[in-house]
Amino acid sequence: MIIRRGVKLDAFLKSLTRRHKYVFFFVLDLMLVVAALVVALALNPQPGLMPSVGVTLSVATPYLLILSGGALVTLGIPSVNLSEFDGHATLQAAALSLFLAIAGAVLARVFGLSMPMSVPLVFATSLFLMITTSRVVLLQLVLAIYRRSKAVMRVLIYGAGATGTQLVRALRGHNEIEPIAFVDDNPVLQGLSVSGLPVYTPVRVSEIAQSKRIDRVLLAIPSLSPPKQARIARRLQRLGLEVQTLPSFSQLIGRKPLLDRFEPLKPKMLLGRDEVDTQLLDGAESYRGKTILVSGAGGSIGSELCRQLIDNSPKRLILFELSEIALFTVHQELQNTARDQKVELVPVLGSVTDPRQVRQVLNDHDVEIVLHAAAYKHVMLVQQNPLAGLANNVLGTQTLANAAVRAGVERFILISSDKAVRPRGVMGASKRLAELVVQDIASRTSEGGPVLSVVRFGNVLGSSGSVVPVFQDQIRRGGPITVTHPHVTRYFMTIAEAARLVLRAGSMAEGGEVLLLDMGNPVKIVDLATQMIEQAGYTVQSDASPQGDIAIEFIGLRDGEKLHEELFFDGSERPTVEKKIFRLREAGLSEFEVADILRSLRHAMASGAPEGALDAMARHVPGFGASIPDVADNAGPAIRVL
């Protein structure tokens, strides 16, 4: 609750100009000089031959005021703001007091007056105390007026150490923020009063916030690691409190990033091997001067394919994408480069499940090469929405591949996943069915016709929704990092190397085969999580290290997930001229079996019941055994990118 008290004095104070304030303090300080002289003369008995106090004041005051005025202007004391009257201004007040005491003693000698040494000493002391005390009193008075006339933010400070006490001193000069109390984890400080404020245990935060009408909690513990601060902040936010973090001194002066300690992580640092840096040399001619369509062009792989294709100077590049914002983003990024390379860039907003639009785009632009990267790829989402996943990944592939063959394209390359090998869930099974559909169409394509092939690889580091950005977000939030199983492994590539090898494999395709990218050794996900925590500058919290920054939590394999992924079925891979690419000739399904599966899928789409489609997959896709949640599923035409 923010408190309001209406008082008109604040309007008067705000109406005062800087000159008005200067004149006020100048006159005030002159009056204090006279008051200090009165105090000094009154406290010191005058010798018998000395004139009375009244006579002394009438003679000395004009000279003293002239000297005081000059000294005040020179030192600039009246121009110092109340909130800035700190150590430097205090020294100026001391210098003024000392100067006037010495000047008064000299004047007394000039006029032949015998004055005890205690008079200038008492005068200097009195004047210094009057000036400094007047500033303190006026500051508190002004703050009280402002605080009674406007919204006042009542804050609770988490951390009663050096940073917290410095913060209290700073806030006491603020007219809109009022520090109320401390909370601190240190039991030694709990129950004490620090900087005039009580220190409570954090256990009582909810009670304190309610009883003292706290509006905001300020975390004044910059020595604590950001993940631990994030955990504290989340705990306080769950209580309905607004939380802000105070940066450390080193952050304020630029020694550390102010907003975030987490530095961008290069995905290739997590591979556990050297990144494949193969340049597209021998295969470049396959794309030069061609009209190429990339489906899912706004996704991680699709957009990288487009970047690298532009470098190979195609005639025309068609960006086919369902997501409006993804298409806008990739088009904005590529249009200048495409213009420099004299490549015509054509953004097309649409879905691969729309036969009419697919036919129109292929025919209107005379497409020669299709790189099909559009798919739903997230295991959990496809598992929970099986019809939508099957519509996009299977029927969308069939629609685009059939239209490409009828349009007479030269090449059609399906970008697949290692999850297609003995899949456990719907997403992997849908990618396997997409492979089988492409192989079936390829087997029925006449010699000399379009080349249809599949490129298969594993996980892509840094792609949208992949494990790296998820872990980065969890680290920013203070953890824990969630891993499905202590022994789960995955194959990884960077986006750039995956795109390079896809384009190279596409240039080598003969038709009907699966081109497999060499992924190196599988990586344990728990090791990846540990590496990311350490590269972010933090430590892993565990039983052996309970004071660590980020914990790793094992949540169990989810429906549709496997402990270890595979890249091929039977070990029939054969080397190619490119050492990082292998060629597989895998057994497919007959034309009748593929037709049966597709018929089951279409019937499931029409009825809205996935059971028939799942039964067909279980019969024809080795390894598939997903359990489907009891949820309604709508299979509208939509694509997402691989």
C-alpha positions in Angstrom: 0.0 0.0 0.0 1.4 3.4 -1.0 0.5 6.2 1.5 -0.8 9.7 0.4 -1.1 12.7 2.6 -2.2 16.0 1.0 -0.3 19.1 2.2 0.1 22.4 0.3 3.6 23.1 1.6 5.2 20.9 -1.1 3.8 23.1 -3.8 5.4 26.1 -2.2 8.8 24.3 -1.9 8.6 23.2 -5.6 7.9 26.8 -6.6 11.2 28.0 -5.2 13.8 28.7 -7.8 17.5 27.9 -7.3 18.2 31.6 -6.7 15.4 31.8 -4.1 17.0 28.9 -2.2 20.5 30.4 -2.5 19.3 33.7 -1.0 17.5 31.8 1.8 20.5 29.9 2.9 22.8 33.0 2.5 20.6 35.0 4.8 20.2 32.0 7.2 24.0 31.6 7.4 24.5 35.3 8.2 21.9 35.1 10.9 23.7 32.0 12.3 26.9 34.0 12.4 25.3 36.7 14.5 23.7 34.0 16.7 27.0 32.2 17.2 28.7 35.5 18.2 25.9 36.2 20.8 26.4 32.7 22.2 30.1 33.1 22.4 29.9 36.5 24.2 27.1 35.4 26.5 29.0 32.3 27.6 32.2 34.1 28.4 32.3 36.7 31.2 33.6 40.1 30.0 36.6 41.8 31.8 35.8 45.0 33.7 37.3 47.3 31.1 35.4 45.6 28.2 32.3 47.2 26.7 29.0 45.5 27.2 27.7 42.6 25.0 25.4 45.0 23.2 28.1 47.5 22.4 30.5 44.8 21.2 27.8 43.3 18.9 26.9 46.7 17.4 30.6 47.3 16.6 31.7 43.8 15.5 28.6 42.6 13.7 28.9 44.8 10.5 32.5 43.8 10.0 31.8 40.2 10.7 28.8 40.1 8.3 30.9 41.6 5.5 33.6 38.9 6.0 31.0 36.2 6.4 29.2 37.2 3.2 32.5 37.1 1.2 33.5 33.8 2.7 30.1 32.2 2.1 30.1 33.2 -1.6 33.7 32.1 -2.0 33.1 28.7 -0.4 29.7 28.3 -2.1 28.0 26.9 1.1 24.6 28.4 0.3 24.5 26.7 -3.1 24.9 23.2 -1.6 21.7 21.1 -1.8 20.3 19.8 1.5 20.6 16.2 0.3 24.2 16.8 -0.8 25.4 18.4 2.5 27.9 15.6 3.2 31.6 15.4 4.2 32.9 18.0 1.8 30.2 20.5 2.7 30.9 19.9 6.4 34.6 20.7 5.9 33.6 23.9 4.2 31.4 24.8 7.2 34.4 24.1 9.5 36.7 26.3 7.3 34.2 29.1 7.4 33.9 28.9 11.2 37.6 28.8 11.7 38.2 31.7 9.3 35.6 33.9 11.0 37.0 33.1 14.5 40.5 34.1 13.5 39.2 37.2 11.7 37.2 38.2 14.8 40.3 37.8 17.0 42.3 40.0 14.6 39.6 42.7 14.6 39.5 42.7 18.4 43.3 43.4 18.4 42.9 46.1 15.8 40.3 47.9 17.9 42.4 47.4 21.1 40.0 45.1 22.8 41.2 42.5 25.2 39.3 39.3 24.5 39.7 35.9 26.1 40.8 33.1 23.8 37.6 31.1 24.7 35.4 33.6 22.8 36.7 32.8 19.3 36.8 29.0 20.2 33.2 29.0 21.4 32.2 31.2 18.4 33.8 28.7 15.9 32.3 25.7 17.6 28.8 27.3 17.9 28.8 28.4 14.2 29.9 25.0 12.9 27.2 23.2 14.9 24.5 25.7 13.9 25.2 25.4 10.2 25.4 21.6 10.1 22.5 21.1 12.4 20.3 23.5 10.5 20.9 21.5 7.3 20.0 18.2 9.0 16.9 19.6 10.5 15.8 21.4 7.3 16.4 18.2 5.2 14.2 16.1 7.5 11.6 18.8 7.5 11.5 19.0 3.7 11.5 15.2 3.4 8.6 15.0 5.8 6.6 17.6 3.8 7.3 15.7 0.5 6.5 12.4 2.0 3.2 13.6 3.4 2.1 15.1 0.1 2.9 12.3 -2.4 3.2 8.6 -2.8 5.8 7.1 -0.5 7.4 3.8 -1.3 8.0 1.8 1.8 10.9 -0.6 1.3 12.2 -3.6 3.2 15.9 -4.2 2.7 17.2 -7.8 2.4 20.7 -7.7 3.7 21.9 -5.8 6.7 25.6 -5.8 5.7 27.7 -2.9 4.4 25.7 -2.6 1.2 22.4 -2.5 3.1 23.5 0.1 5.5 24.9 2.3 2.7 21.6 1.9 0.9 19.7 3.1 4.0 21.9 6.2 4.3 21.3 7.0 0.6 17.5 6.4 0.9 17.1 8.7 3.9 17.8 11.6 1.6 15.1 10.4 -0.9 11.7 12.1 -0.7 9.7 9.2 -2.3 11.3 6.1 -0.7 11.3 5.3 3.0 13.4 2.4 4.4 11.4 0.5 7.0 13.4 -2.5 8.2 16.1 -5.1 7.4 15.8 -8.8 6.9 19.0 -10.9 7.0 19.9 -14.6 7.0 22.7 -14.0 9.6 21.3 -15.0 13.0 23.9 -12.8 14.8 22.2 -9.6 13.3 18.6 -10.7 13.8 17.0 -8.8 16.7 19.5 -6.0 16.5 19.1 -2.4 15.2 21.3 -1.4 12.3 21.4 2.2 11.1 18.3 2.8 13.2 16.3 0.0 11.6 15.3 -3.3 13.2 16.7 -6.5 11.6 14.3 -9.5 11.2 14.7 -13.1 10.1 13.6 -13.8 6.5 11.2 -16.4 7.8 8.9 -13.5 8.9 9.0 -11.6 5.6 5.3 -12.2 4.8 4.3 -11.1 8.3 6.5 -8.0 8.2 5.4 -7.0 4.7 1.8 -7.1 5.9 2.2 -5.4 9.2 4.5 -2.6 8.0 2.8 -2.1 4.7 5.8 -2.9 2.6 5.7 -2.0 -1.1 9.0 -3.4 -2.3 11.9 -5.5 -1.2 15.4 -4.4 -2.2 18.0 -7.2 -2.3 21.2 -5.6 -1.0 23.4 -8.7 -1.1 25.5 -8.2 -4.3 28.2 -10.7 -2.9 25.7 -13.5 -3.3 25.8 -15.2 -6.7 23.0 -14.2 -9.2 21.5 -17.7 -9.1 21.1 -17.6 -5.3 19.7 -14.0 -5.6 17.3 -15.3 -8.2 16.0 -18.0 -5.9 15.5 -15.5 -3.1 13.7 -13.1 -5.5 11.4 -15.9 -6.7 10.5 -16.9 -3.1 9.6 -13.3 -2.3 7.7 -12.8 -5.5 5.6 -15.8 -4.6 4.5 -13.9 -1.5 3.2 -11.1 -3.7 6.1 -8.7 -3.2 7.8 -6.6 -5.8 11.6 -7.3 -5.7 14.5 -5.4 -7.0 18.2 -6.2 -6.9 20.9 -3.7 -5.9 24.0 -4.0 -8.1 27.4 -4.3 -6.5 29.9 -1.4 -6.5 32.0 -3.1 -9.1 29.0 -3.3 -11.4 28.1 0.4 -10.8 31.6 1.5 -11.8 31.7 -0.8 -14.9 33.9 -3.6 -13.7 31.1 -6.1 -14.2 28.1 -6.2 -16.5 25.3 -4.4 -14.7 22.3 -6.4 -16.0 23.5 -9.9 -16.3 26.6 -12.0 -15.4 25.6 -14.6 -17.8 27.7 -14.3 -21.0 26.6 -15.6 -24.4 27.7 -19.2 -24.8 29.0 -20.4 -28.1 27.4 -23.7 -28.9 30.5 -25.2 -30.4 32.1 -25.0 -26.9 29.7 -27.7 -25.9 30.3 -30.3 -28.7 33.1 -32.1 -27.0 34.8 -32.3 -30.5 36.0 -29.9 -33.2 33.3 -28.3 -35.2 33.0 -29.5 -38.8 34.1 -26.5 -40.9 33.7 -28.0 -44.3 33.1 -25.4 -46.9 30.6 -26.1 -49.7 33.0 -26.3 -52.6 32.3 -29.3 -54.7 28.6 -29.1 -54.1 28.2 -25.4 -54.7 27.5 -25.8 -58.4 24.3 -27.8 -57.5 22.8 -24.6 -56.1 24.3 -21.8 -58.2 21.9 -20.1 -60.5 19.0 -22.4 -59.3 15.5 -21.5 -58.0 15.4 -23.1 -54.5 12.5 -23.4 -52.1 13.2 -23.8 -48.4 10.2 -24.8 -46.3 10.4 -23.8 -42.6 12.7 -21.0 -43.7 12.1 -19.0 -40.5 13.4 -21.7 -38.2 16.8 -22.5 -36.8 17.9 -24.9 -39.6 15.8 -23.3 -42.3 17.2 -19.8 -41.8 20.8 -21.1 -41.6 20.3 -23.0 -44.9 19.0 -19.8 -46.5 22.1 -17.8 -45.2 24.5 -20.4 -46.7 22.5 -20.8 -49.9 22.7 -17.0 -50.6 26.5 -17.3 -50.5 26.3 -19.8 -53.3 24.4 -17.4 -55.6 21.2 -19.1 -56.5 19.0 -17.3 -59.0 16.0 -17.2 -56.6 15.4 -18.2 -53.0 11.8 -18.9 -51.8 11.3 -18.6 -48.1 8.3 -20.8 -47.3 7.1 -20.4 -43.7 3.9 -20.6 -41.7 4.9 -18.2 -38.9 4.4 -14.6 -39.9 6.9 -13.2 -37.4 9.5 -15.9 -38.3 9.1 -15.1 -42.0 9.3 -11.4 -41.4 12.5 -11.8 -39.3 14.4 -14.0 -41.7 13.4 -11.9 -44.7 14.5 -8.7 -43.0 17.8 -10.3 -42.1 18.6 -11.7 -45.5 17.3 -9.1 -47.9 20.4 -6.9 -47.9 22.8 -9.8 -48.4 20.5 -11.2 -51.2 20.5 -7.8 -52.9 24.4 -7.7 -52.8 24.6 -11.3 -54.2 21.9 -10.5 -56.8 19.6 -13.2 -55.4 15.9 -12.8 -55.8 14.3 -13.3 -52.3 10.7 -14.4 -52.3 8.9 -14.6 -48.9 5.8 -16.9 -49.0 3.5 -17.2 -46.0 1.9 -20.6 -46.2 1.6 -24.2 -45.1 3.0 -27.4 -46.7 -0.3 -29.1 -45.8 -2.1 -26.8 -48.3 -1.9 -28.7 -51.7 -3.3 -25.8 -53.8 -0.8 -23.3 -52.5 2.2 -25.7 -52.7 1.4 -26.5 -56.3 1.0 -22.8 -57.1 4.3 -21.7 -55.5 6.3 -24.5 -57.2 4.8 -23.8 -60.7 4.7 -20.0 -60.5 8.4 -19.8 -59.6 9.8 -22.8 -61.6 11.3 -24.3 -58.5 14.3 -26.6 -59.2 15.4 -27.7 -55.7 13.3 -28.2 -52.5 14.9 -28.3 -49.1 12.1 -29.5 -46.7 13.0 -28.3 -43.2 9.4 -27.6 -42.0 8.2 -29.9 -39.2 6.9 -30.0 -35.7 10.0 -31.1 -33.7 9.3 -30.9 -30.0 8.9 -34.4 -28.6 6.6 -33.5 -25.7 4.3 -31.2 -27.7 3.9 -33.7 -30.6 3.3 -36.4 -28.0 0.4 -34.5 -26.5 -0.9 -33.3 -29.9 -0.4 -36.4 -32.1 -2.8 -35.5 -35.0 -1.3 -32.1 -35.5 2.2 -33.5 -35.5 1.3 -36.3 -38.0 -0.6 -33.8 -40.2 2.5 -31.6 -40.5 5.3 -34.0 -40.5 3.8 -36.9 -42.6 1.0 -35.5 -44.7 2.8 -32.2 -45.2 5.8 -34.1 -46.5 3.7 -36.2 -48.8 1.9 -33.1 -50.2 5.2 -31.2 -50.8 7.0 -34.2 -52.3 4.2 -35.2 -54.6 3.8 -31.6 -55.8 7.6 -31.3 -56.3 7.6 -34.4 -58.5 4.7 -33.2 -60.6 6.4 -29.8 -61.0 9.5 -31.5 -62.3 12.0 -30.3 -59.7 15.6 -31.6 -59.9 16.0 -32.5 -56.2 13.8 -32.9 -53.1 15.7 -33.2 -49.8 13.9 -34.1 -46.6 15.6 -33.0 -43.4 15.0 -35.7 -40.9 16.1 -36.6 -37.3 17.8 -39.4 -35.4 14.6 -39.7 -33.5 13.2 -41.5 -36.6 15.3 -44.6 -35.7 13.3 -47.0 -33.6 11.2 -44.1 -32.2 9.5 -44.3 -28.9 7.2 -41.4 -29.4 4.9 -39.8 -31.9 7.4 -37.1 -33.0 10.0 -39.7 -34.0 7.5 -42.0 -35.6 6.2 -39.1 -37.7 9.7 -38.3 -38.9 10.2 -42.0 -39.7 6.9 -42.1 -41.7 8.0 -38.9 -43.5 11.2 -40.8 -44.5 9.2 -43.8 -45.7 6.9 -41.5 -47.7 9.9 -39.9 -49.5 11.5 -43.3 -50.1 8.2 -44.6 -51.5 7.8 -41.7 -53.9 11.4 -42.0 -54.9 11.0 -45.7 -55.8 8.1 -44.8 -58.1 9.9 -41.9 -59.8 11.1 -42.8 -63.3 14.8 -42.7 -64.1 16.0 -39.3 -65.0 13.2 -37.7 -63.0 13.5 -35.8 -59.7 16.0 -37.1 -57.1 14.3 -37.5 -53.7 16.5 -38.3 -50.7 16.6 -37.9 -46.9 19.3 -36.3 -44.7 19.3 -37.5 -41.1 21.1 -36.0 -38.1 20.7 -35.5 -34.4 20.1 -32.5 -32.1 21.1 -29.0 -33.1 22.8 -26.9 -30.4 21.2 -23.5 -29.9 18.1 -24.2 -32.1 14.7 -22.9 -30.9 13.5 -25.0 -27.9 16.6 -27.1 -27.8 18.4 -28.0 -24.6 21.0 -25.2 -24.6 18.6 -22.2 -24.6 16.4 -24.0 -22.0 19.4 -24.6 -19.8 20.5 -21.0 -20.2 17.1 -19.7 -19.1 17.1 -22.0 -16.1 20.6 -20.8 -15.1 19.4 -17.1 -15.4 16.5 -18.0 -13.1 18.9 -19.5 -10.5 18.1 -23.1 -11.3 17.5 -25.9 -10.9 18.5 -27.3 -14.3 16.2 -30.1 -15.1 17.6 -33.3 -16.8 15.4 -36.3 -17.5 17.9 -39.0 -16.5 21.5 -39.2 -15.2 22.5 -41.4 -18.1 20.6 -39.8 -21.0 22.7 -39.0 -24.0 22.2 -37.2 -27.3 24.0 -36.5 -30.5 24.8 -32.8 -31.2 25.8 -30.5 -34.0 25.9 -26.8 -34.3 23.4 -25.1 -36.6 26.1 -23.9 -39.0 27.8 -27.3 -39.4 24.4 -29.1 -39.8 23.4 -26.7 -42.6 26.8 -27.0 -44.4 26.5 -30.8 -44.3 22.9 -30.8 -45.4 23.7 -28.8 -48.4 26.7 -30.9 -49.2 24.7 -34.1 -48.8 21.9 -32.7 -51.0 24.4 -32.1 -53.8 25.5 -35.8 -53.5 22.0 -37.3 -53.4 21.3 -40.1 -55.9 17.7 -40.8 -54.9 15.9 -43.1 -52.4 18.8 -43.2 -49.9 19.3 -41.8 -46.4 22.4 -39.5 -46.1 23.7 -39.6 -42.6 25.8 -36.9 -41.0 28.6 -37.9 -38.7 27.6 -36.6 -35.3 30.7 -37.7 -33.4 30.2 -39.4 -30.0 26.9 -38.9 -28.1 27.1 -36.4 -25.2 25.7 -37.0 -21.7 23.1 -34.3 -21.0 24.2 -34.1 -17.3 27.7 -33.4 -18.4 26.4 -30.7 -20.8 24.4 -29.1 -17.9 27.5 -29.2 -15.7 29.6 -27.6 -18.4 27.1 -24.8 -19.0 26.9 -24.0 -15.3 30.7 -23.8 -15.0 31.1 -21.8 -18.2 28.6 -19.3 -16.8 30.9 -18.8 -13.8 28.9 -20.7 -11.3 29.2 -24.0 -9.3 27.0 -27.1 -9.3 25.0 -27.5 -6.1 25.1 -31.2 -4.9 25.3 -33.3 -1.8 29.0 -32.9 -1.9 28.8 -29.2 -2.5 25.6 -27.9 -0.8 26.7 -24.3 -1.1 26.9 -24.5 -4.9 25.0 -22.0 -7.1 22.9 -24.2 -9.4 21.3 -27.6 -8.7 20.7 -30.3 -11.3 17.4 -32.0 -10.9 16.5 -35.3 -12.5 12.8 -35.4 -13.5 12.6 -38.8 -15.3 12.1 -39.6 -19.0 9.0 -38.2 -20.4 6.5 -40.0 -22.6 8.0 -40.5 -26.0 11.6 -40.0 -25.0 14.5 -42.5 -25.2 17.5 -42.9 -23.0 19.9 -43.0 -26.1 19.2 -42.0 -29.7 20.4 -44.0 -32.7 21.4 -42.8 -36.2 20.7 -45.9 -38.3 18.9 -49.3 -38.1 21.3 -52.0 -39.3 24.8 -50.7 -39.6 24.6 -50.6 -43.4 26.1 -47.1 -43.8 28.7 -46.7 -46.5 31.3 -43.9 -46.8 31.0 -41.2 -49.5 33.5 -38.8 -51.0 32.7 -36.5 -48.1 34.2 -38.0 -44.9 31.5 -36.6 -42.7 28.6 -38.0 -44.7 27.5 -41.6 -45.0 25.0 -43.2 -47.4 22.4 -45.7 -46.2 20.2 -47.9 -48.3 17.5 -48.8 -45.8 14.6 -51.2 -46.4 11.3 -49.3 -46.8 7.7 -50.2 -47.0 5.7 -51.4 -50.0 3.5 -48.9 -51.9 0.5 -50.6 -50.4 1.8 -50.4 -46.8 2.5 -46.7 -47.2 -0.9 -46.1 -48.7 -2.5 -48.0 -45.8 -0.7 -45.8 -43.3 -1.6 -42.6 -45.1 -5.3 -43.7 -45.4 -5.3 -44.4 -41.6 -3.8 -41.0 -40.9 -6.4 -39.2 -43.1 -9.2 -41.1 -41.5 -7.9 -40.1 -38.0 -7.7 -36.5 -39.1 -11.3 -36.6 -40.3 -12.7 -38.4 -37.2 -10.5 -36.5 -34.7 -9.5 -39.8 -33.1 -5.8 -40.7 -33.2 -6.1 -44.4 -32.3 -6.3 -45.7 -35.8 -3.2 -43.7 -36.9 -1.3 -44.9 -33.8 -2.2 -48.5 -34.5 -1.0 -48.2 -38.1 2.3 -46.7 -36.9 2.7 -49.4 -34.3 2.4 -52.0 -37.1 4.8 -50.4 -39.5 7.3 -48.4 -37.5 9.8 -50.5 -35.6 10.2 -49.5 -31.9 7.2 -47.3 -31.8 5.2 -47.7 -28.5 4.0 -44.3 -27.4 1.2 -43.8 -24.9 -1.0 -40.9 -25.8 -2.6 -38.7 -23.2 -6.4 -38.5 -23.2 -6.7 -35.1 -24.8 -8.6 -33.6 -27.6 -6.5 -32.9 -30.7 -7.2 -30.7 -33.7 -5.0 -31.2 -36.7 -5.2 -27.8 -38.4 -2.7 -27.1 -41.2 0.4 -25.8 -39.4 4.1 -26.2 -39.6 7.1 -25.5 -37.4 10.7 -25.7 -38.2 13.4 -28.2 -37.6 
